Amino acid sequence: MDEASFGRVIEMEVAEADKSFVAPNIRSLAEAWLYRENGDVFPHAIYSSGKVIGFLLLETDLEEGHYLIWRMMIAPEFQGLGYGRRVVEEVISKARQVEDIHAVRVDYVKGNQKMAQLLESLGFQQIVQDDREIWMTYEWSSKNF
């Protein structure tokens, strides 16, 4: 993410029906700033044809051996076009290139059927569920390297 994409990411709003499932991007950017000293939380603008169409907040946990998709948001006008799927596939692809990483994890708010269906279709498995969130993981063996 850079200065040019910063404004577009902040302006981007979640569709009304999804507001209870995804925090505003300004909160995600504030959290990335808050944890900047750890060097493990990275905000990314998502582009298509040179246009910012979404936002991804990614955490790398080398101790636990996974990437965490902390937040992902595709602008409402670009939803349903396969961008979310491509983002998750790209995160998996990048993660598989890191020797000490063996999984991609995602947590999402219960009731977010779009995210549930996307993750299940990509082979993610549920690992934890509480009153508010569901955690899913996509794992591979280190033998795949």
C-alpha positions in Angstrom: 0.0 0.0 0.0 1.3 3.5 -0.8 0.2 7.1 -0.5 -1.7 7.0 -3.7 -3.9 4.1 -2.6 -4.3 5.2 1.0 -7.1 7.7 0.3 -9.1 5.2 -1.9 -8.8 2.5 0.7 -10.0 4.8 3.5 -13.0 6.0 1.3 -14.0 2.5 0.4 -17.1 1.4 2.3 -18.5 -2.0 3.0 -21.9 -2.8 1.4 -24.7 -2.1 3.8 -25.6 -5.8 4.2 -22.0 -6.6 5.1 -21.3 -3.8 7.7 -21.7 -6.2 10.7 -19.1 -8.5 9.2 -16.2 -6.3 8.3 -14.6 -3.4 10.2 -14.0 -0.1 8.4 -10.7 0.1 6.6 -9.7 3.1 8.7 -9.7 0.8 11.7 -7.6 -1.8 9.9 -5.1 0.8 8.9 -5.0 2.1 12.5 -4.3 -1.4 13.8 -1.6 -1.9 11.2 0.0 1.3 12.5 -0.4 0.2 16.1 1.4 -3.1 15.5 4.0 -1.6 13.1 6.9 -2.2 15.5 6.2 -5.9 15.4 6.9 -6.0 11.7 4.3 -8.6 11.1 1.1 -6.8 10.1 0.9 -5.5 6.5 -1.9 -3.5 4.8 -2.3 -4.1 1.1 -4.4 -2.3 -1.5 -6.0 -4.7 -4.0 -5.8 -3.5 -7.6 -7.4 -4.5 -10.9 -6.4 -2.7 -14.1 -4.6 0.0 -12.1 -7.7 0.8 -9.9 -8.0 0.1 -6.2 -10.8 -2.3 -5.7 -10.2 -3.7 -2.3 -8.1 -4.0 0.9 -6.3 -6.8 2.6 -4.7 -6.8 6.1 -2.3 -9.7 6.4 -0.4 -10.9 9.4 2.6 -13.2 9.2 3.3 -15.4 12.2 6.6 -17.1 11.7 6.6 -18.6 15.2 3.2 -20.3 14.6 4.0 -20.9 10.9 1.0 -19.3 9.3 -0.3 -16.2 7.5 -3.4 -14.7 8.8 -5.9 -12.9 6.6 -6.9 -10.5 9.3 -9.3 -8.4 7.1 -10.3 -8.5 3.5 -12.7 -6.2 1.8 -13.6 -6.0 -1.9 -15.5 -2.8 -2.8 -19.2 -3.6 -3.3 -19.2 -2.7 -7.0 -16.5 -5.4 -7.6 -18.0 -8.2 -5.5 -19.1 -11.4 -7.2 -16.5 -11.1 -9.9 -13.9 -13.5 -8.5 -11.6 -10.9 -6.9 -11.9 -12.2 -3.4 -11.1 -15.7 -4.6 -8.0 -14.5 -6.5 -6.8 -12.6 -3.4 -7.0 -15.6 -1.2 -5.4 -17.8 -3.8 -2.6 -15.3 -4.2 -2.0 -15.3 -0.4 -1.9 -19.1 -0.4 0.6 -19.0 -3.3 2.9 -16.5 -1.6 2.7 -18.3 1.8 3.7 -21.6 0.2 6.9 -20.0 -1.0 8.0 -19.2 2.6 9.8 -22.1 4.1 8.6 -21.7 7.7 4.9 -21.1 6.7 2.6 -24.2 6.5 -0.9 -22.6 6.7 -3.1 -19.7 5.9 -5.7 -18.8 8.5 -8.8 -16.6 8.4 -11.3 -15.6 11.0 -14.6 -14.1 10.1 -17.8 -13.1 11.8 -20.5 -15.7 12.1 -23.2 -15.2 9.5 -20.8 -14.0 6.8 -21.9 -16.5 4.3 -19.9 -15.0 1.4 -16.7 -15.6 3.3 -17.7 -19.0 4.5 -18.6 -20.2 1.0 -15.4 -18.7 -0.5 -13.1 -20.4 2.0 -14.9 -23.7 1.9 -14.7 -23.7 -1.9 -10.9 -23.2 -1.6 -10.5 -26.1 0.8 -10.2 -24.3 4.1 -11.2 -26.3 7.2 -12.9 -24.9 10.3 -10.7 -25.1 13.4 -12.4 -23.0 16.0 -15.8 -21.4 16.6 -16.9 -19.1 19.4 -19.9 -17.0 20.0 -18.9 -14.4 17.4 -16.2 -15.8 15.1 -15.2 -18.8 13.0 -11.6 -19.6 12.4 -10.6 -21.6 9.3 -7.3 -22.9 8.0 -5.7 -24.0 4.8 -2.7 -26.2 5.6 0.0 -28.0 3.6 2.9 -30.2 4.5 6.4 -28.7 4.5 7.2 -31.6 2.1 5.6 -29.6 -0.6 8.6 -27.3 -0.9 
